[in-house]
Amino acid sequence: MQSQFHKQLVSDFSFLKKKKLLLAISGGIDSMVLLHMFHQLNFDIYVAHCNFSLRDAESDTDEDFVKNTCKALKIPVFIQKFDTNGFAFEQKMSIQLAARKLRYDWFSELLTDKQLNFVLTAHHLDDEIETFLINLTRGTGLEGLTGIPAQNNHVIRPLLKFSREEILQFAKENNIKWREDSSNASKKYLRNKLRHDVVPVLKELNPNFIHSFQNTLNNLKQAQSLVENASQMIYKKIVTEQIDQKKIDILKLTQLKNYEAYLFQWLKPYGFSAWEDIYALVKAQTGKQIFSKKHVILKDRNFLIISKKNNQENQTYYKIEQEALYVNFPLKIAFSSPDKISSLSNSVIFVDQEKIVYPLILRKWEKGDDFCPSGMKGKKKISKYFKDEKFSLIDKQNQWLLCSNDKIVWIINHRADERFIANNATKKLLKLEIL
């Protein structure tokens, strides 16, 4: 394995030879083999060990083991102890995601502070199989089936072509010591369950499963490359790039077969995930928007416009004073005082101005909100109204309410509240219109 590993470094990672490398070493068999192979090849290496404080004394023993090994090999080592449980609770994320974020954020800091070039991790071929199966069970596109990238910016994974069995054999042949993580035996995690219950069955059914999987992975990567090339060619014909936004021509887009696949390729880098809502946006009314964490897609006539969110769009609460004739953000609303009630629609309502308390509040809906739907008696939960009207998750998140003194006047563009709507006896009308 050592000679194969060296050949791979020469062919795929020759740029590492004169670089300062930070090896992520947990103390497990995979990372210890990675450490010893780079040490034997005389690379300029440094070690980073994360103590996630998740296994009490066992975590501290792993830390001591890595420290002592590095001392014996005369390799500089950096240790960081994390309160992973506390961080996961604060950030409202799983332990696994919390540990991943803590780990890679710290690695990035070390690269900068210590003037190192790359982080090397010990992910191997069996990790790729497990990741493939995890993505398959959760539902994924082609990219989710192409495995773990050998290089992702400053992170390098040089063991991806080697199986767990090869790594174990190398460790035994070279008397390499390692630590066993007791949590790896637990099947409460999906990855471990696949590792212990599913992958062994696949290997039993096909003794050459590892080789077959590598071939499949290579084929999928080639297919993904073709998809990306085709996507880029079509992108240049349909998408116009401007300084602060990108415009997708809907008329040209919908002439393509499976145009949803192109939208997926173009929009996934922006963090969007509500794909059914995005595909429906093509035929939605002008003005409809869908948000990701940092970007927004707006349907504007014959275009889908992608832009960054600004700070205002993160705001969910606005005051409207009595003298206001127009509101321009986040919605364009016109206020007027007509002599009579004219035609009504979802975008126009007439209310009794004497029942309104200023300032009016424009806000997003909140759990527990209720209103009295126009034309009906009694109250109804907003959440029940959304369900009855088949609002999507995105629709719910984007819906604005106009409120007076904690009472909902209007589910904007949908339904007014019976308590506020005007009638023939109303003396002072207020017309609200979405422009």
Phi, psi and chi 1 to 4 in degrees:
 res  aa     phi    psi   chi1   chi2   chi3   chi4
   1 MET       -  -34.7 -179.4 -179.7  170.6      -
   2 GLN   -60.6  -43.5 -179.3   74.7   34.4      -
   3 SER   -68.3  -39.9   60.2      -      -      -
   4 GLN   -62.9  -40.8  -71.7  178.5  -67.2      -
   5 PHE   -63.7  -43.5  179.7   74.5      -      -
   6 HIS   -63.2  -42.3 -174.4 -129.5      -      -
   7 LYS   -61.4  -39.9  -71.4  179.2 -178.2  177.8
   8 GLN   -65.9  -40.2 -176.2 -166.1  -21.6      -
   9 LEU   -61.0  -41.2  -71.0 -179.6      -      -
  10 VAL   -65.8  -42.5  171.7      -      -      -
  11 SER   -80.4  -38.6   62.8      -      -      -
  12 ASP  -107.3  -26.8  -61.5  -17.8      -      -
  13 PHE  -133.5   42.1  -55.4  108.5      -      -
  14 SER   -62.0  -24.4   57.9      -      -      -
  15 PHE   -69.4   -9.3   56.3   87.6      -      -
  16 LEU   -80.5  -18.4  -65.7  179.0      -      -
  17 LYS   -56.7  -42.2 -174.6   58.7 -176.5  175.7
  18 LYS  -107.4   23.5  -66.0 -176.6  179.2 -179.5
  19 LYS  -104.0  161.9  -58.3  -63.8 -176.9 -178.2
  20 LYS   -92.8  118.3  -66.7 -178.0  177.3 -178.5
  21 LEU  -111.0  134.0  -50.9  179.1      -      -
  22 LEU  -104.3  113.3 -178.1   67.1      -      -
  23 LEU   -94.1  126.0  -84.6   57.6      -      -
  24 ALA   -82.5  107.9      -      -      -      -
  25 ILE  -118.6  115.8  -55.1  -60.9      -      -
  26 SER   -89.9  -25.5   65.4      -      -      -
  27 GLY   107.0  -10.3      -      -      -      -
  28 GLY   -74.6  171.9      -      -      -      -
  29 ILE   -60.6  -40.8 -176.1  172.4      -      -
  30 ASP   -63.5  -50.2  -49.9  -34.8      -      -
  31 SER   -70.5  -31.5   64.4      -      -      -
  32 MET   -70.2  -35.7  -65.9  -52.9  -65.9      -
  33 VAL   -65.9  -42.8  165.2      -      -      -
  34 LEU   -57.9  -45.3 -179.8   72.8      -      -
  35 LEU   -61.0  -48.3  173.9   61.2      -      -
  36 HIS   -67.9  -36.1  -80.0   79.6      -      -
  37 MET   -68.0  -42.2  -74.6 -159.2  -68.3      -
  38 PHE   -69.8  -31.8  -89.0   95.1      -      -
  39 HIS   -66.9  -41.9 -179.9 -104.4      -      -
  40 GLN   -65.7  -29.1  -70.8  175.2   15.8      -
  41 LEU   -89.9    5.3  -67.1  171.5      -      -
  42 ASN    61.4   39.5  -65.8  -43.1      -      -
  43 PHE   -80.0  158.7  -83.3   78.5      -      -
  44 ASP   -83.5   95.5 -172.6    3.3      -      -
  45 ILE  -119.5  152.0   58.0  175.7      -      -
  46 TYR  -133.9  154.9  -57.6   74.5      -      -
  47 VAL  -117.8  138.8  163.4      -      -      -
  48 ALA  -121.2  126.3      -      -      -      -
  49 HIS  -123.1  129.8  173.8   78.0      -      -
  50 CYS  -101.5  123.9  -59.0      -      -      -
  51 ASN  -102.3  104.7 -176.9  -22.0      -      -
  52 PHE   -84.5   -1.6  -67.2  108.5      -      -
  53 SER    56.3   37.9  -53.1      -      -      -
  54 LEU  -104.5  -13.3  -66.5  172.5      -      -
  55 ARG  -128.3   31.8  -67.0  173.9  -71.9  118.6
  56 ASP    52.4 -124.7  -60.4  -36.8      -      -
  57 ALA   -63.9  -29.4      -      -      -      -
  58 GLU   -63.5  -38.9 -171.8  177.3  -19.3      -
  59 SER   -64.0  -41.1  -66.1      -      -      -
  60 ASP   -68.2  -35.3  -65.6  -28.3      -      -
  61 THR   -67.0  -39.2  -54.3      -      -      -
  62 ASP   -59.2  -43.3  -70.5  -12.1      -      -
  63 GLU   -60.4  -46.5  176.8 -175.7  -37.1      -
  64 ASP   -62.2  -39.2  -68.1  -22.7      -      -
  65 PHE   -61.9  -46.2  171.4   72.1      -      -
  66 VAL   -65.2  -43.3  172.3      -      -      -
  67 LYS   -57.0  -48.7  -80.5 -177.9 -179.2  176.5
  68 ASN   -66.5  -39.1  -67.0  -27.0      -      -
  69 THR   -62.4  -46.9  -59.2      -      -      -
  70 CYS   -65.0  -35.1  -68.8      -      -      -
  71 LYS   -64.1  -42.8 -176.5  177.1  179.9  179.9
  72 ALA   -66.0  -34.5      -      -      -      -
  73 LEU   -90.3   -2.5  -63.8  175.3      -      -
  74 LYS    59.6   48.6  -62.6 -179.0  179.3  179.0
  75 ILE  -114.7  128.8  -61.3  171.8      -      -
  76 PRO   -60.8  138.8  -21.2   32.7      -      -
  77 VAL  -132.4  139.6   58.3      -      -      -
  78 PHE  -115.8  132.4  -51.2  108.6      -      -
  79 ILE  -119.3  136.0  -55.0  -69.3      -      -
  80 GLN  -134.4  127.5 -177.1   65.9   47.5      -
  81 LYS  -103.0  130.1 -162.8  164.8 -172.2  173.2
  82 PHE  -116.9  147.8  -62.4  107.0      -      -
  83 ASP   -93.7   79.2  176.3   12.7      -      -
  84 THR   -65.8  -42.4  -48.9      -      -      -
  85 ASN   -60.7  -44.3  -78.9  -44.0      -      -
  86 GLY   -63.9  -42.8      -      -      -      -
  87 PHE   -64.4  -42.7 -178.8   78.7      -      -
  88 ALA   -61.2  -40.5      -      -      -      -
  89 PHE   -65.9  -45.1  178.7   78.8      -      -
  90 GLU   -63.8  -40.9  -70.4  174.3    2.8      -
  91 GLN   -89.5   -3.6  -60.8  -62.6  -43.0      -
  92 LYS    55.5   51.8  -62.5  179.8 -179.5  179.2
  93 MET  -134.7  166.7   59.7  175.1   59.8      -
  94 SER   -68.6  161.2   69.3      -      -      -
  95 ILE   -59.0  -42.5  -66.5  -65.7      -      -
  96 GLN   -62.4  -45.0  -67.2   92.2  -26.4      -
  97 LEU   -68.1  -37.9  -72.6  177.4      -      -
  98 ALA   -62.4  -45.7      -      -      -      -
  99 ALA   -62.6  -40.1      -      -      -      -
 100 ARG   -62.6  -45.5  176.1 -178.0  172.8   81.1
 101 LYS   -64.9  -45.8  178.1  168.1  177.4   54.1
 102 LEU   -59.1  -44.6  -70.9  168.9      -      -
 103 ARG   -62.0  -54.4  176.3  169.0   63.9 -112.7
 104 TYR   -73.6  -30.2  -77.3  103.5      -      -
 105 ASP   -63.7  -41.7  -75.3   -6.7      -      -
 106 TRP   -67.4  -40.7 -179.5   50.8      -      -
 107 PHE   -58.3  -43.0  -69.1  163.4      -      -
 108 SER   -62.3  -39.9  -65.5      -      -      -
 109 GLU   -63.4  -42.1  -69.8  175.0   11.4      -
 110 LEU   -63.5  -41.4  -76.1  175.3      -      -
 111 LEU   -57.6  -42.3  -69.7 -174.1      -      -
 112 THR   -73.4  -50.1  -58.7      -      -      -
 113 ASP   -67.1  -38.0  -65.8  -15.6      -      -
 114 LYS   -98.7    2.6  -54.1  -59.8  179.8 -177.2
 115 GLN    56.4   50.3  -63.3 -175.8  -34.9      -
 116 LEU  -100.7  165.4  -51.6  177.1      -      -
 117 ASN  -103.6  -43.9  -59.2  112.2      -      -
 118 PHE  -140.7  152.7  -65.8   98.4      -      -
 119 VAL  -102.2  132.0  175.4      -      -      -
 120 LEU  -114.2  128.8  -85.3   60.7      -      -
 121 THR  -115.8  165.2   69.6      -      -      -
 122 ALA  -102.8   28.0      -      -      -      -
 123 HIS   -61.1  138.9  -67.5   90.7      -      -
 124 HIS  -129.7 -173.4   50.1   72.6      -      -
 125 LEU   -62.6  -39.0 -176.6   55.0      -      -
 126 ASP   -65.5  -32.5  -73.5   70.0      -      -
 127 ASP   -62.7  -38.3  -69.8  -37.6      -      -
 128 GLU   -63.2  -42.7  -74.8 -144.9  -80.9      -
 129 ILE   -60.3  -46.6  -65.3  171.9      -      -
 130 GLU   -64.4  -40.7  -67.7  157.6   11.7      -
 131 THR   -64.7  -41.2  -61.0      -      -      -
 132 PHE   -57.2  -47.7  175.6   95.2      -      -
 133 LEU   -68.7  -38.2  -67.1  172.9      -      -
 134 ILE   -60.3  -48.8  -72.2  171.2      -      -
 135 ASN   -64.7  -36.5  -69.3  -20.5      -      -
 136 LEU   -64.1  -43.3 -176.7   66.2      -      -
 137 THR   -71.0  -28.3   57.1      -      -      -
 138 ARG   -88.0  -14.4  -70.0  174.9  176.0  169.9
 139 GLY    91.1  125.2      -      -      -      -
 140 THR  -158.2  164.7 -176.4      -      -      -
 141 GLY   -86.6 -175.1      -      -      -      -
 142 LEU   -58.3  -39.3  178.8   58.5      -      -
 143 GLU   -61.4  -33.3 -171.7  175.1   13.6      -
 144 GLY   -70.6  -10.9      -      -      -      -
 145 LEU  -105.5    4.9  -59.4  176.8      -      -
 146 THR   -94.1    7.1   54.5      -      -      -
 147 GLY    87.6 -174.7      -      -      -      -
 148 ILE   -84.5  130.9  -55.5  169.0      -      -
 149 PRO   -67.5  138.4   22.6  -31.9      -      -
 150 ALA   -65.6  -28.5      -      -      -      -
 151 GLN  -141.0  131.5 -179.2  174.7   -1.3      -
 152 ASN  -133.1   95.0 -173.8    8.7      -      -
 153 ASN    57.4 -113.7  -63.8  -38.0      -      -
 154 HIS   -93.1    5.7   59.0  -92.3      -      -
 155 VAL  -103.3  125.4  179.0      -      -      -
 156 ILE  -116.3  139.2  -52.0  -71.3      -      -
 157 ARG  -125.9   86.3  -57.1  175.7  179.1   93.7
 158 PRO   -79.7   -6.0   27.2  -32.4      -      -
 159 LEU  -100.5    9.8  -70.2 -178.9      -      -
 160 LEU   -64.5  -21.5  -75.6  178.8      -      -
 161 LYS   -88.0    0.7  -67.1 -175.6  178.3  180.0
 162 PHE  -113.3  139.2  -60.4   95.0      -      -
 163 SER   -84.5  164.7   67.3      -      -      -
 164 ARG   -60.1  -37.3 -178.5  175.5  -76.9  116.9
 165 GLU   -64.4  -42.1 -174.4  176.5  -19.9      -
 166 GLU   -64.9  -40.3  -70.6  174.7  -57.4      -
 167 ILE   -64.8  -42.2  -69.8  170.8      -      -
 168 LEU   -62.7  -44.3  175.6   60.4      -      -
 169 GLN   -62.4  -42.2 -177.3  178.2  -14.4      -
 170 PHE   -63.3  -41.5  179.3   85.3      -      -
 171 ALA   -61.7  -42.3      -      -      -      -
 172 LYS   -68.9  -42.8  -70.0 -179.9  176.8  179.5
 173 GLU   -64.7  -28.8  -71.1  174.9   -8.2      -
 174 ASN  -107.1   12.6  -69.2  -89.0      -      -
 175 ASN    53.1   41.5  -63.5  -44.4      -      -
 176 ILE   -84.6  129.7  -64.4  173.5      -      -
 177 LYS   -91.3  150.7  -65.7 -179.7 -179.6  179.3
 178 TRP  -151.3  170.9   69.3   87.8      -      -
 179 ARG  -109.8  139.6  -68.2  -85.5  -59.0  165.3
 180 GLU   -93.0  127.5  -70.8  -72.0   -5.9      -
 181 ASP   -85.7  114.5 -175.8  -19.9      -      -
 182 SER   -62.4  -26.2   60.9      -      -      -
 183 SER   -69.3  -17.6   65.4      -      -      -
 184 ASN   -67.2  -19.9  -72.7  -24.9      -      -
 185 ALA   -83.9  -15.7      -      -      -      -
 186 SER   -76.3  135.3  171.1      -      -      -
 187 LYS   -98.3   12.9  -64.6 -177.6 -177.6  179.8
 188 LYS   -75.2  -18.5   70.7  176.1 -178.1  177.9
 189 TYR   -94.4  138.7  -58.4  117.1      -      -
 190 LEU   -57.9  -43.7  176.4   57.6      -      -
 191 ARG   -59.1  -44.2 -179.0  176.1  -68.2  -84.5
 192 ASN   -66.0  -37.9  -73.6   -5.2      -      -
 193 LYS   -64.0  -41.5 -168.4  166.8 -177.5   61.6
 194 LEU   -64.9  -40.6  -69.2  170.0      -      -
 195 ARG   -63.5  -41.0  179.5 -179.4  -58.2  166.5
 196 HIS   -91.4  -30.2  -64.4  -61.6      -      -
 197 ASP  -109.1  -30.1  -66.0  -16.6      -      -
 198 VAL  -101.4  -52.6  177.5      -      -      -
 199 VAL   -58.7  -42.1  175.2      -      -      -
 200 PRO   -58.9  -35.4  -26.7   36.7      -      -
 201 VAL   -67.1  -41.4  174.6      -      -      -
 202 LEU   -62.9  -40.1  -65.6  174.2      -      -
 203 LYS   -69.4  -30.6  -69.4  179.7  177.9  179.3
 204 GLU   -71.9  -40.1 -179.0 -178.6  -14.9      -
 205 LEU   -67.5  -34.3  -68.6  171.5      -      -
 206 ASN  -136.4  101.9  178.9    8.9      -      -
 207 PRO   -57.4  -22.1  -24.9   35.2      -      -
 208 ASN  -101.4   26.8  -67.1  -42.4      -      -
 209 PHE   -58.2  -42.6  173.4   72.1      -      -
 210 ILE   -58.2  -46.6  -69.3  -72.7      -      -
 211 HIS   -65.0  -42.5  177.7   70.6      -      -
 212 SER   -63.8  -40.1  -60.6      -      -      -
 213 PHE   -64.3  -40.7  176.7   77.9      -      -
 214 GLN   -60.7  -41.5  -78.4 -178.0  -52.0      -
 215 ASN   -63.5  -43.9  -71.7  -23.3      -      -
 216 THR   -61.2  -43.0  -61.4      -      -      -
 217 LEU   -62.4  -42.3 -152.2   58.0      -      -
 218 ASN   -63.0  -41.1  -71.2  -26.5      -      -
 219 ASN   -65.0  -41.3  -68.4  -25.5      -      -
 220 LEU   -64.9  -38.7  -71.6  171.6      -      -
 221 LYS   -65.8  -38.2  -72.6  178.0  178.8  178.0
 222 GLN   -66.2  -41.3  -68.7  178.5   18.8      -
 223 ALA   -62.6  -42.2      -      -      -      -
 224 GLN   -62.1  -37.0  177.3   65.0   17.6      -
 225 SER   -64.2  -40.8  177.9      -      -      -
 226 LEU   -63.2  -42.5  -70.1  175.0      -      -
 227 VAL   -59.9  -46.1  167.7      -      -      -
 228 GLU   -64.2  -39.5  -69.9  173.5   -6.3      -
 229 ASN   -64.8  -45.2  -70.4  -20.1      -      -
 230 ALA   -63.4  -41.1      -      -      -      -
 231 SER   -61.2  -41.4  174.0      -      -      -
 232 GLN   -67.4  -37.4  -69.6  171.9    5.6      -
 233 MET   -64.8  -45.0  -69.6  173.5   60.4      -
 234 ILE   -69.8  -35.8  -60.3  -61.7      -      -
 235 TYR   -55.2  -44.3  179.5   90.3      -      -
 236 LYS   -64.9  -24.5  -66.4  176.3 -178.8  178.1
 237 LYS   -88.9  -23.1  -62.5  177.8 -179.8  179.1
 238 ILE  -114.6  -27.3  -67.0 -179.9      -      -
 239 VAL  -106.1  130.3 -177.4      -      -      -
 240 THR  -104.2  124.4  -57.9      -      -      -
 241 GLU   -97.7  130.1  -67.1 -168.1   -5.6      -
 242 GLN  -120.6  178.5  -61.0  175.7  -10.1      -
 243 ILE   -60.0  -45.9  -65.8  175.4      -      -
 244 ASP  -115.6    7.9   57.9  -10.8      -      -
 245 GLN  -161.9  165.8   63.7 -177.3   23.6      -
 246 LYS  -125.8  137.9  -64.6  176.5  175.7   61.1
 247 LYS  -118.1  122.6  -62.5  177.8   69.1  173.5
 248 ILE   -98.5  122.9  -59.4  174.4      -      -
 249 ASP   -76.4  110.0 -172.0  -43.8      -      -
 250 ILE   -66.8  -38.1  -66.9  175.1      -      -
 251 LEU   -62.1  -43.0  -63.2  178.8      -      -
 252 LYS   -71.1  -38.6  -67.4 -179.8  179.9  178.7
 253 LEU   -60.9  -46.7  176.0   72.2      -      -
 254 THR   -73.9   -6.1   51.0      -      -      -
 255 GLN   -79.5  -12.7  -68.8  175.8    6.0      -
 256 LEU   -84.8  143.3  -59.5  170.6      -      -
 257 LYS   -73.9  140.3  -68.9 -177.0  178.3  179.6
 258 ASN    55.0   46.7  -59.1  -39.8      -      -
 259 TYR   -62.9  -20.8   65.9   79.2      -      -
 260 GLU   -59.3  -36.3  -66.6   93.6  -17.0      -
 261 ALA   -63.7  -36.9      -      -      -      -
 262 TYR   -69.6  -41.9  -70.3   98.7      -      -
 263 LEU   -59.1  -41.4  -77.2  178.7      -      -
 264 PHE   -58.9  -47.3  178.2   81.9      -      -
 265 GLN   -63.5  -39.7  -74.1  -66.9  122.3      -
 266 TRP   -78.0  -32.3  -63.0  -22.1      -      -
 267 LEU   -98.1  -19.0  -61.9  178.7      -      -
 268 LYS   -60.5  -31.2   64.4 -176.2  178.1 -178.8
 269 PRO   -65.1  -15.4  -20.6   33.8      -      -
 270 TYR   -93.6    5.4  -60.2  102.4      -      -
 271 GLY    85.0   13.0      -      -      -      -
 272 PHE   -76.2  149.1  -67.9  101.3      -      -
 273 SER  -138.4  -19.0   57.9      -      -      -
 274 ALA   -85.1   73.5      -      -      -      -
 275 TRP   -66.2  -38.0  -64.8  110.6      -      -
 276 GLU   -62.4  -39.1  -67.2  -56.3  -40.7      -
 277 ASP   -67.6  -37.0  -68.4  -57.8      -      -
 278 ILE   -66.8  -43.4  -71.7  173.7      -      -
 279 TYR   -63.3  -37.4  -58.4  149.0      -      -
 280 ALA   -70.0  -22.2      -      -      -      -
 281 LEU   -61.1  -28.9 -168.6   62.3      -      -
 282 VAL   -57.2  -36.9  171.1      -      -      -
 283 LYS  -106.3    9.0  -61.6  178.5 -179.4  178.3
 284 ALA   -78.5  170.6      -      -      -      -
 285 GLN   -74.2  154.5   64.8 -177.4   11.1      -
 286 THR   -58.4  137.7  -70.2      -      -      -
 287 GLY   102.4  -15.2      -      -      -      -
 288 LYS   -71.0  140.4 -173.9  171.7  176.9   60.4
 289 GLN  -129.3  151.8  -58.4  176.2   85.0      -
 290 ILE  -132.1  136.8  -66.9  177.6      -      -
 291 PHE  -114.4  143.2  -62.9   88.9      -      -
 292 SER  -108.3 -169.4   70.0      -      -      -
 293 LYS   -63.0  -38.7 -172.0  174.5 -178.4  179.6
 294 LYS  -122.0   -7.8  -64.4 -177.5  178.8  179.6
 295 HIS  -131.4  165.9  -69.5   82.5      -      -
 296 VAL  -137.4  142.4   57.4      -      -      -
 297 ILE  -110.7  127.8  -52.3  174.3      -      -
 298 LEU  -115.7  129.9  168.4   67.9      -      -
 299 LYS   -84.0  117.0  168.4   68.6 -179.4  -67.7
 300 ASP  -129.9   94.4 -176.7   19.7      -      -
 301 ARG    55.7 -110.0  -60.9 -178.4 -177.3  179.6
 302 ASN   -99.3   22.3  -66.3  -36.9      -      -
 303 PHE  -136.5  149.5  -67.5   92.5      -      -
 304 LEU  -104.2  123.0  -62.9  179.4      -      -
 305 ILE  -110.7  122.9  -58.8  175.5      -      -
 306 ILE  -104.3  127.6  -51.8  157.3      -      -
 307 SER  -148.5  166.4   58.8      -      -      -
 308 LYS   -76.2  147.5  -74.0 -174.7  177.5 -178.6
 309 LYS   -67.7  146.8  -76.3 -176.8  178.7  178.9
 310 ASN  -104.2  173.8   58.3   39.4      -      -
 311 ASN   -61.4  -32.2  -67.8  -27.5      -      -
 312 GLN   -63.5  -35.7  -74.1  179.6  -58.7      -
 313 GLU   -69.2  -16.2  -73.7  167.8  -28.7      -
 314 ASN   -81.3  -13.4  -65.9  -36.6      -      -
 315 GLN   -78.8  143.4 -165.6  172.1  -29.0      -
 316 THR  -126.2   15.6   59.0      -      -      -
 317 TYR  -149.8  122.1 -174.8   95.1      -      -
 318 TYR  -134.9  142.9  -60.9   86.6      -      -
 319 LYS   -99.9  140.8  -72.9 -176.2  178.7 -178.3
 320 ILE  -123.1  115.2  -58.0  172.8      -      -
 321 GLU   -81.8  162.6  -57.9  -63.5  -19.4      -
 322 GLN   -61.6  -33.6 -173.9  168.3    1.5      -
 323 GLU   -78.8   -4.9   60.6  -88.2   14.6      -
 324 ALA   -65.5  131.1      -      -      -      -
 325 LEU  -101.8  -25.4  -62.9  177.4      -      -
 326 TYR  -142.8  150.6  -66.5   95.0      -      -
 327 VAL  -123.4  128.1  171.8      -      -      -
 328 ASN  -102.6  -15.4  -70.2  -45.6      -      -
 329 PHE  -149.6  139.5 -166.4   89.0      -      -
 330 PRO   -80.8  -10.4   32.2  -36.5      -      -
 331 LEU  -123.5  157.3  -57.3  169.9      -      -
 332 LYS   -96.8  109.0  -68.8 -175.2  177.2 -178.8
 333 ILE  -123.4  133.0  -51.7  175.3      -      -
 334 ALA  -105.7  137.3      -      -      -      -
 335 PHE  -114.9  132.5  -61.4   84.3      -      -
 336 SER  -149.1  166.8   58.5      -      -      -
 337 SER  -122.6   80.3  -59.2      -      -      -
 338 PRO   -74.8  168.3   29.2  -34.3      -      -
 339 ASP   -82.4  -25.5  -64.9  -30.7      -      -
 340 LYS  -148.7  164.6   61.5  179.8 -179.6  178.1
 341 ILE   -80.1  127.4  -61.8  172.8      -      -
 342 SER  -108.5 -152.9   55.9      -      -      -
 343 SER   -64.1  141.5   58.3      -      -      -
 344 LEU  -107.6  153.8  -61.1  173.0      -      -
 345 SER  -158.4 -179.9   69.0      -      -      -
 346 ASN   -62.6  -26.6  -73.7  -18.4      -      -
 347 SER   -97.4   -0.9   61.1      -      -      -
 348 VAL  -135.8  128.5  178.8      -      -      -
 349 ILE  -134.3  157.0   66.8  167.3      -      -
 350 PHE  -120.0  128.9  -68.2   81.7      -      -
 351 VAL  -123.7  162.4  -59.7      -      -      -
 352 ASP   -81.6  110.6 -171.6  -27.7      -      -
 353 GLN   -64.2  -25.3 -165.9  160.2  169.6      -
 354 GLU   -73.2  -14.6  -67.1 -179.1  -15.3      -
 355 LYS   -94.3   -5.3  -63.7  178.4  179.9  178.2
 356 ILE   -88.4  136.7  -65.4  -67.8      -      -
 357 VAL  -113.0  124.5  177.1      -      -      -
 358 TYR   -94.1  154.9  -72.7   93.3      -      -
 359 PRO   -74.7  145.7   30.1  -36.3      -      -
 360 LEU   -71.0  153.3  -65.0  174.0      -      -
 361 ILE  -118.7  129.1  -58.4  -61.2      -      -
 362 LEU  -106.8  118.4 -171.5   62.2      -      -
 363 ARG  -149.0  168.2   65.5  171.0  174.7   83.8
 364 LYS   -80.3  158.8  -65.8  -67.2 -176.6   72.2
 365 TRP   -72.2  153.3   77.4  -76.8      -      -
 366 GLU  -128.9  155.1  -61.9  170.9   -5.0      -
 367 LYS   -59.6  131.9 -172.0  175.3 -179.1 -179.9
 368 GLY    98.2  -10.9      -      -      -      -
 369 ASP   -60.3  141.8  -80.6  -20.8      -      -
 370 ASP  -141.3  167.0   58.4   31.0      -      -
 371 PHE  -155.3  174.6   78.9  127.0      -      -
 372 CYS  -109.5   98.7  -62.5      -      -      -
 373 PRO   -57.8  135.9  -21.2   33.2      -      -
 374 SER   -58.2  137.2   56.5      -      -      -
 375 GLY    85.4    0.5      -      -      -      -
 376 MET  -127.0  161.0  -66.3  177.1   60.2      -
 377 LYS  -102.7  143.4  -67.2 -177.5  179.0 -179.8
 378 GLY    87.8  172.6      -      -      -      -
 379 LYS   -96.3  161.7  -68.9 -174.8  177.2 -178.4
 380 LYS  -145.3  136.7 -172.2  172.7 -171.6  175.5
 381 LYS   -65.7  139.3  -69.6  -74.0 -172.0 -175.3
 382 ILE   -60.0  -39.7  -62.2  -70.8      -      -
 383 SER   -60.7  -37.0   56.7      -      -      -
 384 LYS   -70.2  -38.9 -179.7   66.9  166.6   58.0
 385 TYR   -61.4  -44.8  175.0   79.9      -      -
 386 PHE   -58.3  -43.8  -74.3  162.1      -      -
 387 LYS   -64.6  -44.8 -176.9  177.2 -179.1 -178.3
 388 ASP   -64.1  -35.6  -68.0  -16.1      -      -
 389 GLU   -88.8    5.4  -63.3  -62.6  -43.3      -
 390 LYS    57.7   45.9  -64.0 -178.8  171.2   54.6
 391 PHE   -68.4  136.8  -85.7   49.6      -      -
 392 SER   -78.0  170.5   70.7      -      -      -
 393 LEU   -58.9  -42.3  176.5   60.3      -      -
 394 ILE   -64.6  -41.0  -67.8  -64.5      -      -
 395 ASP   -58.7  -43.5  -68.6  -25.6      -      -
 396 LYS   -62.9  -44.7  -64.8  175.4 -173.6  177.3
 397 GLN   -65.5  -30.6  -67.8  173.1  -16.8      -
 398 ASN   -92.4   -7.7  -67.9  -17.5      -      -
 399 GLN   -73.4  131.9 -177.3   59.6   52.6      -
 400 TRP  -104.4  145.8  -70.3   93.9      -      -
 401 LEU  -119.1  140.2  -52.1  178.1      -      -
 402 LEU  -102.7  125.4 -174.8   66.4      -      -
 403 CYS  -125.3  150.3  -55.6      -      -      -
 404 SER  -129.7  114.5  168.9      -      -      -
 405 ASN    52.7   48.5 -154.0   17.5      -      -
 406 ASP    72.7    3.2  -66.0  -30.1      -      -
 407 LYS  -107.5  140.7  -66.4  178.8 -179.0  177.7
 408 ILE   -81.8  123.8  -66.1  169.9      -      -
 409 VAL   -88.2  -37.6  177.0      -      -      -
 410 TRP  -156.7  126.1 -172.0   17.3      -      -
 411 ILE   -82.2   99.5  -59.0  177.8      -      -
 412 ILE   -56.9  131.7  -67.5  178.6      -      -
 413 ASN    72.8   10.9 -101.9  -16.0      -      -
 414 HIS  -134.0  -64.8  -70.6  -80.5      -      -
 415 ARG  -150.8  133.9 -165.8   76.4  168.3  -95.6
 416 ALA   -88.8  167.4      -      -      -      -
 417 ASP   -94.7  131.6 -170.7  -66.8      -      -
 418 GLU   -57.3  -30.4 -179.2   69.0   24.8      -
 419 ARG   -68.5  -20.2  -66.6  168.5  -67.4 -174.7
 420 PHE  -113.5  -17.0  -65.8   93.5      -      -
 421 ILE   -67.0  145.8   58.4  173.6      -      -
 422 ALA   -80.8  159.0      -      -      -      -
 423 ASN  -139.9 -173.4   52.9   45.0      -      -
 424 ASN   -64.4  -19.5  -67.9  -28.3      -      -
 425 ALA   -90.0   -6.4      -      -      -      -
 426 THR   -66.8  130.7  -59.5      -      -      -
 427 LYS   -87.7  -32.2  -63.9  178.2  179.9  179.2
 428 LYS  -130.9  104.9 -160.9  171.1 -178.0 -179.3
 429 LEU   -85.9  146.8  -69.6  173.7      -      -
 430 LEU  -129.2  120.0  177.0   63.4      -      -
 431 LYS   -98.4  128.1  179.6 -177.2  178.0 -178.4
 432 LEU  -115.7  127.3  -51.2  175.6      -      -
 433 GLU  -136.3  129.5 -178.4  177.4    6.1      -
 434 ILE   -82.3  124.6  -61.9  -64.7      -      -
 435 LEU   -92.4      -  -57.7  178.5      -      -
